[in-house]
Amino acid sequence: MWQTGWVLASTAIVWLLVSQRSAWSVMVGAGIGLLSTAYVLLVMVRHVLNVTKPATLSTVLITWLIKTMLVIGLLLIAFRSSRLVPLAIMAGFVGSLVVYWLSVFLRAGSK
């Protein structure tokens, strides 16, 4: 939820302060970060629900490898687009991951 909120808020702020093109770029970068987090979440939920076959180290590493390839592939596609600003793409991507880790640490610290 925090990542999605950050995607929407940062896109709106960049749209108002910079330009529409940069706002779309931030949204694309943040969306890539959000998609990678969602992929890992879905795999973890699938393993939690499948009690007969728990997650192993190899499944965690394969999930991480697939997530990494997904992120790199999507970033390469975004960087090749002439309609997007590369620096804004990276700002959105890094920002979404920072928000994710902040939410994890703040949630863990509140317990």
C-alpha positions as CSV (number, residue, x, y, z in Angstrom):
1,M,0.0,0.0,0.0
2,W,2.8,2.4,0.9
3,Q,4.5,1.8,-2.5
4,T,1.3,2.4,-4.4
5,G,0.7,5.6,-2.5
6,W,4.2,6.8,-3.2
7,V,3.8,6.0,-6.9
8,L,0.6,8.1,-7.1
9,A,1.9,11.0,-4.9
10,S,5.3,11.3,-6.6
11,T,3.8,11.2,-10.0
12,A,1.3,13.9,-9.1
13,I,4.1,16.1,-7.6
14,V,6.4,15.7,-10.5
15,W,3.5,16.4,-12.9
16,L,2.8,19.7,-11.1
17,L,6.4,20.8,-10.5
18,V,8.4,19.4,-13.5
19,S,6.6,18.1,-16.6
20,Q,4.1,15.5,-17.8
21,R,6.9,13.5,-19.5
22,S,8.9,13.3,-16.3
23,A,5.8,12.3,-14.3
24,W,5.2,9.4,-16.7
25,S,8.8,8.4,-16.3
26,V,8.6,8.4,-12.6
27,M,5.4,6.4,-12.7
28,V,7.0,3.8,-15.0
29,G,10.1,3.5,-12.8
30,A,8.0,3.2,-9.6
31,G,5.7,0.8,-11.3
32,I,8.6,-1.5,-12.1
33,G,9.6,-1.5,-8.4
34,L,6.0,-2.1,-7.4
35,L,5.7,-5.0,-9.9
36,S,8.9,-6.7,-8.6
37,T,7.6,-6.4,-5.0
38,A,4.2,-7.8,-6.0
39,Y,5.9,-10.7,-7.8
40,V,7.8,-11.7,-4.7
41,L,4.7,-11.3,-2.5
42,L,2.7,-13.5,-4.7
43,V,5.4,-16.2,-4.7
44,M,5.6,-16.0,-0.9
45,V,1.8,-16.2,-0.5
46,R,1.8,-19.2,-2.8
47,H,4.4,-21.0,-0.7
48,V,2.6,-20.2,2.6
49,L,-0.7,-21.6,1.2
50,N,1.0,-24.8,-0.1
51,V,1.9,-26.4,3.2
52,T,2.9,-29.7,1.7
53,K,5.8,-28.1,-0.2
54,P,7.4,-25.3,1.9
55,A,9.8,-22.8,0.4
56,T,13.4,-23.9,0.2
57,L,16.6,-22.0,-0.4
58,S,16.6,-22.9,-4.1
59,T,13.0,-21.6,-4.5
60,V,14.0,-18.4,-2.8
61,L,17.0,-18.0,-5.1
62,I,15.1,-18.8,-8.2
63,T,12.4,-16.3,-7.2
64,W,15.1,-13.6,-6.6
65,L,16.7,-14.4,-10.0
66,I,13.4,-14.2,-11.9
67,K,12.6,-10.9,-10.1
68,T,16.0,-9.5,-11.0
69,M,15.6,-10.5,-14.6
70,L,12.1,-9.0,-14.7
71,V,13.4,-5.7,-13.3
72,I,16.4,-5.5,-15.6
73,G,14.3,-6.4,-18.7
74,L,11.6,-3.8,-17.9
75,L,14.2,-1.1,-17.1
76,L,16.0,-1.8,-20.4
77,I,12.7,-1.5,-22.3
78,A,11.9,1.8,-20.4
79,F,15.3,3.2,-21.1
80,R,15.0,2.5,-24.8
81,S,11.8,4.5,-25.0
82,S,12.3,8.0,-26.4
83,R,9.2,9.2,-24.6
84,L,10.6,8.7,-21.1
85,V,13.3,10.5,-19.1
86,P,16.0,8.0,-17.9
87,L,16.9,9.9,-14.7
88,A,13.2,10.1,-13.7
89,I,12.8,6.4,-14.4
90,M,15.6,5.6,-12.0
91,A,14.3,8.1,-9.4
92,G,10.9,6.5,-9.5
93,F,12.4,3.0,-9.2
94,V,14.8,3.8,-6.4
95,G,12.1,5.8,-4.6
96,S,9.6,2.9,-4.7
97,L,12.2,0.5,-3.2
98,V,13.2,3.0,-0.5
99,V,9.5,3.4,0.4
100,Y,9.1,-0.4,0.5
101,W,12.1,-0.8,2.9
102,L,11.0,2.1,5.1
103,S,7.6,0.6,5.5
104,V,9.2,-2.8,6.4
105,F,11.5,-1.2,9.0
106,L,8.8,1.1,10.4
107,R,6.4,-1.8,10.6
108,A,9.0,-4.1,12.3
109,G,10.0,-1.3,14.7
110,S,6.4,-0.7,15.8
111,K,5.9,-4.3,17.1
